Amino acid sequence: MSGFAPDSPLVTSVERSPNHGERRGHRRPDMIVLHYTGMESAKAALERLCGIGSDPDPGVSTHYFVYEDGRIVQCVAEARRAWHAGISCWEGEEDINSRSIGIEIANPGHDFGYPDFPEPQIRQVIALCRDIAGRHFVRADRILAHSDVAPSRKQDPGEKFPWARLFAAGVGHWVEPAPVAAGPALKPGDRNAGVSQLQGLLAEYGYGLNPTGFYGDSTRDVVAAFQRHFRPARVDGIADGSTLDTLERLVIARRFLLAAAGGVDARAP
């Protein structure tokens, strides 16, 4: 890729990354994965993603990079496979890079103070997601966090990312989370039918989790990832009543979404 024209009219500039390849299976992208950069400066993060500067990394890249002030840089053409998701899984698919478009959002992340996402940045992330989803027919429930597809490794873009704001603007999938309240909960170490039901619902939504009936580390990590995205008031990996209620309503909403998209029975258990 010696050069390319930007795929989106929202792009401010092109900064080509050498880190890309063929989309395996010649797939068109049907997912969008949102990340934060997790580095102290946006400049250093973009240089790393483009394989330049003092901290180049030949194993990472992204399609789009959104600065704090809303400027959008394209680093890899959408037709190519950028290397942003790493080891990941969604709906049983493990090569997320081949079927997704990655958007890196400049934010130093949890290791460097984790500031709020500025308004101009979120406004442009919404516009970019709407543009990509419209051109590639990306279903609402397939606009995801990096932590959703890699829950044991990643926590970005994190609990401060305004998913409800995106949904109100027509981006992503969401239900209003149930309030956090005291009460019984499923937690690490539990082994029972309730854990199996929890795991089954998480797997139905798309998370890479097998229903074993045992609440181990992988279940804790997936529950925490779910909370970061859909119930951010408390992220602790414990499936309290608020988490369970929110998950059940989200899964039901997704069943109706799938039924509208392709005739799937929304009443399926």
C-alpha positions as CSV (number, residue, x, y, z in Angstrom):
1,M,0.0,0.0,0.0
2,S,2.2,2.8,-1.3
3,G,-0.6,5.3,-0.8
4,F,-4.4,5.4,-0.5
5,A,-7.3,7.9,-0.6
6,P,-9.2,8.1,2.7
7,D,-12.3,5.9,2.9
8,S,-14.2,8.5,5.0
9,P,-14.9,12.1,4.2
10,L,-14.3,12.8,7.9
11,V,-10.6,12.0,7.7
12,T,-8.3,15.0,8.3
13,S,-5.1,13.4,7.1
14,V,-3.6,10.1,6.1
15,E,-0.6,8.7,8.1
16,R,0.2,5.4,6.5
17,S,1.1,2.5,8.7
18,P,3.2,-0.4,7.2
19,N,1.5,-2.8,9.6
20,H,-1.4,-4.4,7.7
21,G,-2.3,-7.5,5.6
22,E,-5.0,-9.2,3.6
23,R,-8.3,-9.7,5.2
24,R,-8.3,-13.5,5.6
25,G,-11.2,-15.2,3.7
26,H,-11.5,-12.0,1.6
27,R,-14.1,-10.7,4.2
28,R,-15.7,-7.4,4.2
29,P,-15.7,-5.8,7.6
30,D,-18.8,-6.3,9.7
31,M,-17.6,-5.1,13.1
32,I,-16.2,-1.9,14.5
33,V,-13.9,-2.2,17.5
34,L,-13.2,0.9,19.7
35,H,-10.0,1.3,21.7
36,Y,-8.2,3.9,23.7
37,T,-4.5,4.4,23.0
38,G,-3.3,3.9,26.6
39,M,-0.2,6.0,26.2
40,E,0.8,9.3,27.8
41,S,0.6,11.3,24.6
42,A,-1.4,11.1,21.4
43,K,1.7,11.8,19.3
44,A,3.6,8.8,20.8
45,A,0.6,6.6,20.3
46,L,0.2,7.5,16.6
47,E,3.9,7.0,15.9
48,R,3.8,3.6,17.5
49,L,0.8,2.6,15.4
50,C,2.5,3.8,12.3
51,G,5.8,2.0,13.1
52,I,7.8,5.2,13.5
53,G,9.4,7.3,16.3
54,S,11.2,6.1,19.4
55,D,8.7,3.3,20.2
56,P,7.7,1.6,16.9
57,D,5.9,-1.6,17.1
58,P,5.7,-3.8,14.0
59,G,2.8,-5.8,15.4
60,V,0.2,-3.1,15.9
61,S,-1.8,-0.7,13.7
62,T,-5.3,0.8,13.3
63,H,-7.6,2.0,10.6
64,Y,-8.5,5.2,12.3
65,F,-7.0,7.4,15.0
66,V,-9.1,10.2,16.7
67,Y,-7.3,13.0,18.5
68,E,-8.7,14.7,21.6
69,D,-9.7,17.7,19.5
70,G,-11.6,15.5,17.0
71,R,-9.1,15.3,14.2
72,I,-9.3,11.9,12.4
73,V,-6.2,10.3,10.9
74,Q,-6.5,7.2,8.7
75,C,-3.6,4.8,9.0
76,V,-4.8,1.7,7.1
77,A,-7.2,1.4,4.3
78,E,-10.5,-0.2,5.2
79,A,-10.0,-3.0,2.6
80,R,-6.9,-4.1,4.5
81,R,-6.5,-6.0,7.8
82,A,-5.2,-3.8,10.5
83,W,-3.6,-5.3,13.6
84,H,-5.6,-3.8,16.5
85,A,-7.6,-6.5,18.2
86,G,-4.9,-9.1,18.9
87,I,-5.9,-12.4,20.5
88,S,-9.7,-11.9,20.6
89,C,-13.0,-13.6,20.1
90,W,-16.6,-12.7,19.4
91,E,-19.5,-15.0,18.5
92,G,-17.1,-17.9,18.2
93,E,-14.9,-16.0,15.7
94,E,-11.3,-15.6,16.7
95,D,-9.9,-13.6,13.8
96,I,-11.5,-10.3,14.7
97,N,-8.9,-8.3,12.7
98,S,-10.1,-9.8,9.5
99,R,-13.7,-8.8,10.0
100,S,-13.4,-5.5,11.8
101,I,-12.4,-1.9,11.5
102,G,-10.4,-0.6,14.4
103,I,-10.7,3.0,15.8
104,E,-8.0,4.2,18.3
105,I,-9.2,7.0,20.5
106,A,-6.5,9.2,22.0
107,N,-6.7,8.8,25.8
108,P,-3.9,7.8,28.2
109,G,-6.1,5.2,29.8
110,H,-6.2,3.6,33.2
111,D,-2.4,3.5,33.6
112,F,-2.0,7.3,33.2
113,G,-4.9,8.9,35.0
114,Y,-7.7,8.0,32.6
115,P,-9.2,11.4,31.9
116,D,-12.7,11.9,30.5
117,F,-13.1,11.8,26.7
118,P,-13.4,15.4,25.4
119,E,-16.7,16.4,23.7
120,P,-15.1,17.2,20.2
121,Q,-13.5,13.7,20.3
122,I,-16.7,11.9,21.1
123,R,-18.7,13.9,18.5
124,Q,-16.2,12.8,15.8
125,V,-16.1,9.2,17.0
126,I,-19.9,9.1,16.7
127,A,-19.8,10.6,13.2
128,L,-17.0,8.2,12.1
129,C,-18.9,5.1,13.5
130,R,-22.1,6.2,11.7
131,D,-20.2,6.7,8.5
132,I,-18.5,3.3,8.6
133,A,-21.5,1.4,9.8
134,G,-23.6,2.9,7.1
135,R,-21.2,2.0,4.3
136,H,-20.5,-1.5,5.6
137,F,-23.9,-2.4,7.1
138,V,-22.5,-3.0,10.5
139,R,-25.2,-4.2,12.9
140,A,-25.6,-2.2,16.0
141,D,-24.6,-5.0,18.4
142,R,-21.3,-5.4,16.5
143,I,-19.9,-2.0,17.5
144,L,-17.8,-3.2,20.4
145,A,-15.1,-2.3,22.9
146,H,-11.7,-3.9,22.8
147,S,-12.4,-5.2,26.2
148,D,-15.5,-7.1,24.9
149,V,-13.5,-9.1,22.4
150,A,-10.4,-9.5,24.7
151,P,-11.8,-9.4,28.2
152,S,-8.9,-11.1,30.0
153,R,-6.3,-8.8,28.4
154,K,-7.9,-5.4,27.8
155,Q,-10.1,-2.8,29.5
156,D,-10.3,-0.2,26.8
157,P,-12.0,2.1,26.1
158,G,-13.2,1.6,29.6
159,E,-16.1,2.6,31.9
160,K,-15.7,6.3,31.2
161,F,-16.5,5.9,27.5
162,P,-20.0,7.2,26.9
163,W,-21.7,4.3,25.2
164,A,-25.2,5.6,26.2
165,R,-24.3,8.9,24.3
166,L,-23.3,6.9,21.2
167,F,-26.5,4.9,21.3
168,A,-28.6,8.0,21.6
169,A,-26.9,9.2,18.4
170,G,-27.6,5.9,16.6
171,V,-24.4,4.1,17.3
172,G,-24.1,0.7,19.0
173,H,-26.4,-1.4,21.2
174,W,-27.6,-0.4,24.7
175,V,-30.3,-0.7,27.3
176,E,-30.6,1.5,30.3
177,P,-28.6,-0.3,33.1
178,A,-30.4,-1.3,36.2
179,P,-29.5,0.6,39.3
180,V,-26.8,-0.9,41.6
181,A,-28.4,-2.2,44.8
182,A,-27.5,-4.5,47.7
183,G,-28.6,-8.1,47.3
184,P,-27.5,-11.6,46.3
185,A,-24.9,-12.0,43.6
186,L,-23.0,-14.6,41.6
187,K,-19.3,-14.4,42.3
188,P,-15.9,-16.1,41.7
189,G,-15.9,-19.6,43.2
190,D,-19.6,-20.2,42.8
191,R,-20.7,-23.4,41.0
192,N,-24.4,-23.8,40.3
193,A,-27.1,-23.5,37.7
194,G,-27.3,-19.8,38.1
195,V,-23.7,-19.5,36.9
196,S,-24.5,-21.7,33.9
197,Q,-27.4,-19.4,33.0
198,L,-25.2,-16.3,33.4
199,Q,-22.5,-17.8,31.2
200,G,-25.1,-18.9,28.6
201,L,-26.5,-15.4,28.3
202,L,-23.1,-13.8,28.0
203,A,-22.1,-16.4,25.3
204,E,-25.4,-15.7,23.5
205,Y,-24.7,-12.0,23.3
206,G,-21.3,-12.8,21.8
207,Y,-18.7,-13.1,24.6
208,G,-16.2,-15.9,24.3
209,L,-17.3,-18.0,27.3
210,N,-18.3,-21.6,27.7
211,P,-21.2,-22.4,30.1
212,T,-19.4,-24.7,32.6
213,G,-21.4,-23.8,35.7
214,F,-18.2,-22.7,37.5
215,Y,-17.5,-19.0,38.1
216,G,-13.8,-18.9,37.4
217,D,-11.3,-16.3,36.3
218,S,-12.6,-16.2,32.7
219,T,-16.2,-15.6,33.8
220,R,-15.0,-12.9,36.2
221,D,-13.1,-11.2,33.3
222,V,-16.1,-11.4,31.0
223,V,-18.5,-10.0,33.6
224,A,-16.1,-7.1,34.2
225,A,-15.9,-6.4,30.5
226,F,-19.7,-6.5,30.2
227,Q,-19.9,-4.1,33.2
228,R,-17.4,-1.7,31.6
229,H,-19.6,-1.5,28.5
230,F,-23.1,-1.9,29.7
231,R,-23.2,-1.3,33.5
232,P,-20.3,1.0,34.2
233,A,-21.5,2.3,37.6
234,R,-19.5,-0.6,39.3
235,V,-16.9,-2.7,37.6
236,D,-15.9,-5.6,39.9
237,G,-16.5,-8.8,37.9
238,I,-19.3,-9.8,40.3
239,A,-22.7,-10.6,38.7
240,D,-25.0,-8.7,41.1
241,G,-28.7,-8.2,40.5
242,S,-28.1,-5.0,38.4
243,T,-25.7,-6.8,36.1
244,L,-28.0,-9.8,35.6
245,D,-31.0,-7.6,35.0
246,T,-29.2,-5.5,32.5
247,L,-27.7,-8.5,30.7
248,E,-31.1,-10.2,30.4
249,R,-32.8,-7.1,28.9
250,L,-29.8,-6.6,26.6
251,V,-30.0,-10.2,25.3
252,I,-33.7,-9.9,24.7
253,A,-33.2,-6.6,22.8
254,R,-30.5,-8.3,20.7
255,R,-32.9,-11.2,19.9
256,F,-35.4,-8.7,18.5
257,L,-32.6,-6.9,16.6
258,L,-31.5,-10.2,15.0
259,A,-35.1,-11.0,14.2
260,A,-35.6,-7.7,12.4
261,A,-32.3,-8.2,10.5
262,G,-32.7,-11.8,9.4
263,G,-35.9,-13.5,10.6
264,V,-34.4,-15.1,13.8
265,D,-37.1,-16.0,16.3
266,A,-37.0,-13.3,18.9
267,R,-38.8,-15.5,21.4
268,A,-35.9,-18.1,21.5
269,P,-34.8,-19.0,25.0
